[in-house]
Every structure is written in structure tokens, then in C-alpha cells.
Amino acid sequence: MQYKTKLIWRQTLYVALGFIIAVAAFLSATTILHTQVPLAAVTSGSMTPTIKQGDLLVIQGVNVYRLHVGNIIVYKTTDPYLSNELIVHRIIKINTSNGKIIGYVTKGDNNPYPDTVYGFEPPTGIPPQNVVGKVVLVVPLLGFLVLFLKQPTGFLLMVILLGAIVFWGFAEEQPRKKHSRDN
């Protein structure tokens, strides 16, 4: 019985360490990349073929005054109906007033018109304070895993798998002692 208890504690420790390492990696990424959102999974095809649905993006915080036309940015939309959504689109125009940036007009590479035309964003474009960062790396397909784990089914599957790892020890038998045969 002592063997099973040790095994369960060891497996629990491994899962906990994995969780701690994942959290530490995320916090390190926010510090290194200077953004609250260092990773994002792409949910639409608006940036196809440059960025595809299911890609994972690495985002770096930037000085908004160093952005230029052609940069792919991640921003918080001003549309109240999409308030929790992050949008990933390319800057096609920078609007200024008295030498100060007042907005970035953006467009998805796969969209026919700029975002301002659809009414989701103000005519002057995305306000600088809404810019989360600039896309610095695209990892193909890895975003599908993130999107799956965000769904109730994916989250439940992850909990079940972690639970199975932790409680694997219950199914383990104690180490068998070697028996010698009498011949």
C-alpha cells in the first residue's frame, strides 16, 4: 500500500510541476514579449493565405508609434458586440491629426474591404490604445489544440487525461517479489 501512495504522490507532483512550468512559461512570455496576450489562436480565415484558421500566433507588445503600414497587429475591437474579441489584421493606413496617430485602418488579407467599411471600427481606425501587439511568429495548426481545449469537450478531455495520470497508481500492482521455484 505504501508503494501505491508514493506512486500517486509522484504522479500528482509531476502533473503539478507541469502546470507550474506552463504558468511560469506564460508569465515569462508576457514579460519577455511586453504584452498581456503573448499567444493567440486564429479563429477565422480573414487573414488567409498569410495566416490561416488554426494557426497559433506569437504576439509582441510594441510602441504603437513604431508601427507602419503592412504590419499585422492584434487589437481589441471597439465594437461593443465583440468586446472580448481580439482581431488580427494588417495595417493598411495610419490616420494622424496634428502629427499624432489617431487610428490604424486595418483589413484582413482575405477581406474585400477595410474594417472601417463594415462599421465595426470607427472611420479613423483602431485607436492606438487598443493595439495589443504585433504578430512576430506564426506556428501553423497548433492553434487548433488551443481552440479545442477552450471548448467544454476539450477541457473535459484534458481533465480526464490529467486525472488518469494522477490516479494511474490505483491500478498499479505492488512490485512483485521474485519467487524461486523448487525443482
N, C-alpha and C positions, 0 to 999 in steps of 0.2 A: 504494500500500500504506500509506503514511503517513496518508492520509485515513481509511482503514478503521480503523486503530489509534486515531486521535484520536476517531473516532465511537464506537468500542466503549468507550473510556475515559470519554467524556462520558456515554454511556448508563449505564454502570456507576456513575458518580458520581451521576447522577440517582436511580437505584434506592437507592444507599447513603444519599443525603441524605433520600429519602423515609422510609427505615427509621429513620434518626436522628431525624427530625422526629416520627415516630409514637411512638418510645420516649420522647422528650422530652415530648410531649403527655401520654402516660400517666403519666410521673413527676410532671409538673406537676399533673395531675388528682389524684394521690394526695396531694400536698402541699396543694393548694387545698381539696380536699374532706375532708381529715383521715381518710382510710381507705386500707387496703391494697387494697381492692377498689372502685374508683370506678365500674366498669361491670359489668353482668351481663346476660346474655341469658336470657330466660324459657323454660324447657323444658317446662312443664306448663300445664294450664288451671285450676289450683286457685284462681287469683285472678280468673278471668273473672266478670263483664264488665269489672271495673276495670282489670286488667292481663291481656293475652292472650298466649298462647304465641307466641313470635317477637318480642315487644317487647324493646327494649333499655332497661335501667334505668340511671339515673344515681343513684349512692348517695353520701350524705354521712355521714361519721362524726359521731356525736352524743354528748353527755353522756347516758349511759343514765338518769340521774336526771331528765332533762327530757322523756323520752318519756311519752306518755299514751295512754289507750285511744283507738283509732281510727287511730293511726299505722301505716303499713305499714313493716315493718322487714325487714332481711335479716340472717339469723343462721346460725351454724354449728350444725347439728343435734347433739344429744347421742347420737343413735343410732349405735352402733359400725358398723353395716352401711352407713350413709350418711355416713361420716366426712368425705369430701371434698365433700359436697354443701352448697350454700348454699340456704336456704329463704327464700322471700319470702311473708310472711303478715301479716295485720293483728292488732294487739294488741287483745284483747277483755277482758282483765282483768289487773290488776297485783297480784301477791301480795306482801305485806310481812310482816315479823316484827320487832317492836320498832322500828318506824319505818324499817326498812331493806328495800330491794327485794330479794326473793329469787328472783323469777321473773316472766316475762311469759307469760301464757297467750295463744296465738295460734291463728288459724283462717284458712284460705283462704276467700275470699268465696264460692267455688263449692263448698266442702266443707260437709257437713251438721253436722259436729261439730268441736269444738276439737282441736288436735293432741295434747293430753294424753290424749284418749279412745282414740286409736289405739295408744298405748303407745310412740310414737316419742320422746316427750318426758316428762320427769319430771312428776308430778302438780302440782308447784309452778310449772311452766312453764319457759321458757327462762332459764337463768342470765344475769344482766347481762353477764358477761364473754364470752358467746357472741354478743352483738349486734355485727354488723359495721357497721351503719349504717341510715339511714332513706332510703327512696326519695324523691327530690326531683324527678325528671323521668322521664317515660315517653316513649320515642321508638317509635312504632308500627312494627312489621315489621322494623326494622333489625337486631334480634337474630337473625333468620333467617340473615343474612350471617355473623355471628359463629359461629353454630351450624354452618353449612356449612363454614366454614374450620377448625373444630375437628375435623371428620371427616377421615379419611385421604384420601378423594377430593377434598375441598375444599382441603386443604393441598397435595396433589399438583398440583391445577389452579393454585393460586397460585404454586407454584414454577415450573411450566411457563410461566405467563404472564410472570413476572419474568425467567426465563431467555430467553424470546423477545424481551423488550425489550432485555436486555443484548446478546444476540447478533444483533440485527437488523442491525447493521453488517456482518456477514459477507455478508449477501445484497445489501447496497447496492453499487451500482457507484460507481466513482470519478466525480466530476463530469466530464461530457463537455465536451470542448473544442469550441468553435464552429468548424465547418468552413465555409470560404467556397467557394461554387461558382464554377466558371469558366464564364462564358457567352459 
